[in-house]
Amino acid sequence: MKNNYENIESLIKNKTITLTKYPKILAAVLILCIIIYYTLFHVKNLNPIEELNFNFFQNRSYKLESFKVDEEKMLNANSKQIFFLETHLEQNRTLSNPRQVCSVEAAARTNPDMEVYLFLATNKSDVVLNHNDFLDVLLSYPNIHIRYINTSEYTNGTKLQNFFEIHDLSKSPHRIEHTSDILRILTLNKYGGLYMDLDVLSIFPIRMIDKINFVCLERSTHFSNAIIKLDKIEGKKFSDVYLEKVMKDYNPDLWAANGPDMVTPAFLSFCNGTELPLEKTGQCDTLTAWANQKCFPIMFGSFSKFYEDNFKDEVMKKFHETGSFFIHIWNKMLAFGNKSYKLYKNSTAAYMEVAKVFCPKTIEKTEIFRRK
């Protein structure tokens, strides 16, 4: 035993002597150790852009292009395009919600003849995302384009050119929602097309309703802004009315004031003489008010049925009976309550059955669809 200890001690001494013979190598090793230590334990103090660029040990990064690279194409698309909008970019620079990724993939698969844009709103002019499997899923589709929109740049030359300077949305307790509410209508006003929230699945080709400008009734007396289709000619008449009302009646304090609660008075103003409630699909001028089951076959009060195996048959039957072009899965409702809606790949819940068909690549990259 003593000899073993002596051998180990001798080995350590020899290694030490060897290293001291090469001071430059020793210095280089020490510097590398300091760099690794600083990167792993101090990089959190950097701002998000610096963190993404510097933290090369953990993440690859993907630099986004501005919406301007596609502007000419969007202006000349004859409104045959689909838009999604993400306004949480300043908080999260990773596409990490599989349900949102599924919605974008579903739109691209269902509508291969249309361009699909995922706009990420920011006040910066240089945007980098973490590069992960979900980003790769979206980039694998040639008709999906992920772009950032700088709000001041995006509103330049529009009705809202001075709006974001007059109204500092960053001071609103609902700044994320209000930014999204306003920019979605501005997008349709500028380019024309279909807007969908990131918790909406497109399950039929939009070309089947190509000529229709529509808003969706959530209830017989109230419209939603989760799904809106407006072209930039006839549909622009309604989006103009909406934006005028936003500029006049902007309310920073109420969550739905500039979105869902703004669609209803805008519709009544545009469709002068129309009265609510509307129990079925109606039309004024070139704008259609779709009955709620056309857009929302399962309402928010029953949202949990999407995620529970024993309701699959009931939910799937509802989809077929209503002939809806869309499935709204009510992501916001998942944020409430304590129940965990955790879905595994082998789940037979209605959501998973639909997702396997319309967003198979997202499913392939996801082990669990969590509640949040």
JOGIRA-V908865 format. One record per residue. N is the residue number from 1. SS is DSSP state (H for helix, E for strand, L for the rest). PHI is phi in whole degrees, 0 to 359 (none if undefined). D_LAST is the distance of its C-alpha to the last C-alpha in whole Angstrom. Layout:
N&SS&PHI&D_LAST / N&SS&PHI&D_LAST
This chain:
1&L&none&58 / 2&H&299&60 / 3&H&297&60 / 4&H&297&57 / 5&H&298&56 / 6&H&295&58 / 7&H&296&57 / 8&H&297&54 / 9&H&297&55 / 10&H&295&57 / 11&H&297&54 / 12&H&299&52 / 13&H&298&56 / 14&H&296&56 / 15&H&295&53 / 16&H&297&53 / 17&H&297&56 / 18&H&297&55 / 19&H&295&52 / 20&H&290&55 / 21&L&284&57 / 22&L&236&54 / 23&H&299&53 / 24&H&293&51 / 25&H&295&49 / 26&H&300&48 / 27&H&296&47 / 28&H&296&45 / 29&H&298&43 / 30&H&296&43 / 31&H&297&41 / 32&H&298&39 / 33&H&297&37 / 34&H&295&37 / 35&H&299&35 / 36&H&297&33 / 37&H&299&32 / 38&H&296&32 / 39&H&297&29 / 40&H&285&27 / 41&H&246&27 / 42&H&239&28 / 43&H&293&26 / 44&H&296&24 / 45&H&280&26 / 46&L&278&26 / 47&L&284&25 / 48&H&304&22 / 49&H&296&25 / 50&H&296&27 / 51&H&298&24 / 52&H&294&23 / 53&H&286&27 / 54&H&273&28 / 55&L&278&26 / 56&L&286&27 / 57&L&286&27 / 58&L&247&23 / 59&L&224&22 / 60&E&274&24 / 61&E&234&24 / 62&E&228&24 / 63&E&274&26 / 64&L&280&25 / 65&E&265&28 / 66&E&286&29 / 67&H&303&29 / 68&H&296&32 / 69&H&293&33 / 70&H&249&32 / 71&H&301&34 / 72&H&298&37 / 73&H&296&35 / 74&H&293&33 / 75&H&293&36 / 76&L&254&38 / 77&L&275&35 / 78&L&55&37 / 79&L&67&33 / 80&L&271&32 / 81&E&204&29 / 82&E&238&25 / 83&E&237&23 / 84&E&239&19 / 85&E&224&18 / 86&E&240&16 / 87&L&247&17 / 88&L&265&14 / 89&L&302&17 / 90&L&293&18 / 91&L&269&15 / 92&L&218&14 / 93&L&258&16 / 94&L&229&14 / 95&L&282&13 / 96&L&241&10 / 97&L&264&8 / 98&H&296&10 / 99&H&293&10 / 100&H&291&11 / 101&H&298&14 / 102&H&301&14 / 103&H&297&15 / 104&H&292&18 / 105&H&298&19 / 106&H&299&20 / 107&H&298&22 / 108&H&290&24 / 109&H&288&25 / 110&H&287&26 / 111&L&232&28 / 112&L&295&29 / 113&L&270&32 / 114&L&238&30 / 115&E&275&28 / 116&E&243&25 / 117&E&246&24 / 118&E&254&20 / 119&E&265&21 / 120&E&249&20 / 121&E&279&21 / 122&E&203&23 / 123&L&255&26 / 124&L&258&27 / 125&L&240&29 / 126&L&209&28 / 127&L&234&25 / 128&E&234&23 / 129&E&252&20 / 130&E&294&19 / 131&E&265&20 / 132&L&225&18 / 133&H&297&18 / 134&H&294&16 / 135&H&297&18 / 136&H&298&21 / 137&H&302&20 / 138&H&291&20 / 139&H&290&24 / 140&L&283&25 / 141&L&262&26 / 142&L&293&29 / 143&L&261&28 / 144&E&257&24 / 145&E&231&25 / 146&E&258&23 / 147&E&227&24 / 148&E&260&24 / 149&E&236&26 / 150&E&278&27 / 151&H&301&27 / 152&H&292&31 / 153&H&290&32 / 154&H&290&30 / 155&H&270&32 / 156&L&301&35 / 157&L&81&38 / 158&L&248&36 / 159&L&302&36 / 160&L&263&33 / 161&L&306&35 / 162&L&257&36 / 163&H&299&33 / 164&H&286&30 / 165&H&275&33 / 166&H&290&34 / 167&L&250&31 / 168&L&279&29 / 169&H&294&25 / 170&H&295&24 / 171&H&271&26 / 172&L&282&24 / 173&L&294&21 / 174&L&238&19 / 175&H&299&20 / 176&H&295&17 / 177&H&292&17 / 178&H&292&21 / 179&H&299&22 / 180&H&295&20 / 181&H&304&22 / 182&H&281&25 / 183&H&291&25 / 184&H&294&24 / 185&H&287&27 / 186&H&299&29 / 187&H&300&28 / 188&H&292&29 / 189&H&294&32 / 190&H&283&33 / 191&H&242&32 / 192&L&76&32 / 193&E&147&29 / 194&E&249&26 / 195&E&253&23 / 196&E&224&20 / 197&L&294&16 / 198&L&282&14 / 199&L&244&12 / 200&E&240&16 / 201&E&255&18 / 202&E&270&21 / 203&L&246&23 / 204&L&225&27 / 205&L&300&29 / 206&H&292&29 / 207&H&299&33 / 208&H&289&33 / 209&H&234&33 / 210&L&301&34 / 211&L&268&36 / 212&L&261&34 / 213&E&262&33 / 214&E&213&30 / 215&E&235&28 / 216&E&250&26 / 217&E&283&27 / 218&E&272&24 / 219&E&226&26 / 220&L&295&30 / 221&L&244&30 / 222&E&211&27 / 223&E&265&26 / 224&E&248&23 / 225&E&243&22 / 226&E&285&19 / 227&E&221&22 / 228&E&219&25 / 229&E&236&28 / 230&E&219&31 / 231&L&278&34 / 232&L&266&36 / 233&L&245&39 / 234&L&288&39 / 235&H&294&35 / 236&H&297&36 / 237&H&299&38 / 238&H&287&35 / 239&H&296&32 / 240&H&298&35 / 241&H&299&36 / 242&H&299&32 / 243&H&295&32 / 244&H&298&35 / 245&H&292&34 / 246&H&298&31 / 247&H&296&34 / 248&H&277&36 / 249&H&242&33 / 250&L&308&30 / 251&L&234&28 / 252&L&280&26 / 253&L&263&25 / 254&L&253&24 / 255&L&303&20 / 256&L&263&21 / 257&L&300&25 / 258&L&256&25 / 259&L&239&23 / 260&H&305&23 / 261&H&284&26 / 262&H&267&28 / 263&H&295&28 / 264&H&298&30 / 265&H&296&33 / 266&H&295&33 / 267&H&296&33 / 268&H&295&36 / 269&H&291&38 / 270&H&292&38 / 271&L&261&39 / 272&L&306&42 / 273&L&104&43 / 274&L&288&40 / 275&L&241&39 / 276&L&258&36 / 277&L&276&35 / 278&L&248&34 / 279&L&270&34 / 280&L&214&34 / 281&L&303&34 / 282&E&226&36 / 283&E&210&38 / 284&E&222&39 / 285&L&53&41 / 286&L&253&39 / 287&E&252&35 / 288&E&257&34 / 289&E&259&32 / 290&E&279&30 / 291&L&302&29 / 292&H&301&26 / 293&H&288&26 / 294&H&291&27 / 295&H&250&23 / 296&L&231&21 / 297&L&299&23 / 298&L&243&20 / 299&L&277&19 / 300&H&299&16 / 301&H&293&18 / 302&H&244&18 / 303&H&303&14 / 304&H&296&14 / 305&H&295&17 / 306&H&300&15 / 307&H&250&13 / 308&L&241&16 / 309&H&305&19 / 310&H&287&22 / 311&H&256&21 / 312&H&303&21 / 313&H&298&25 / 314&H&298&25 / 315&H&291&22 / 316&H&296&24 / 317&H&297&27 / 318&H&297&25 / 319&H&304&25 / 320&H&290&28 / 321&H&293&30 / 322&H&278&28 / 323&L&65&29 / 324&L&292&26 / 325&L&274&25 / 326&E&223&22 / 327&E&234&19 / 328&E&262&16 / 329&L&261&13 / 330&L&57&12 / 331&H&306&8 / 332&H&298&9 / 333&H&294&10 / 334&H&292&7 / 335&L&281&6 / 336&L&258&10 / 337&L&83&11 / 338&L&256&11 / 339&L&290&11 / 340&L&264&9 / 341&L&265&9 / 342&L&258&9 / 343&E&250&11 / 344&E&262&14 / 345&L&301&17 / 346&L&272&19 / 347&L&295&17 / 348&L&254&20 / 349&L&300&17 / 350&H&303&18 / 351&H&300&15 / 352&H&292&16 / 353&H&297&19 / 354&H&290&19 / 355&H&298&17 / 356&H&298&20 / 357&H&274&22 / 358&H&262&21 / 359&L&220&19 / 360&H&296&20 / 361&H&290&20 / 362&H&295&16 / 363&H&300&16 / 364&H&300&19 / 365&L&266&17 / 366&L&237&14 / 367&L&275&14 / 368&E&224&11 / 369&E&266&8 / 370&L&274&5 / 371&L&296&4 / 372&L&241&0
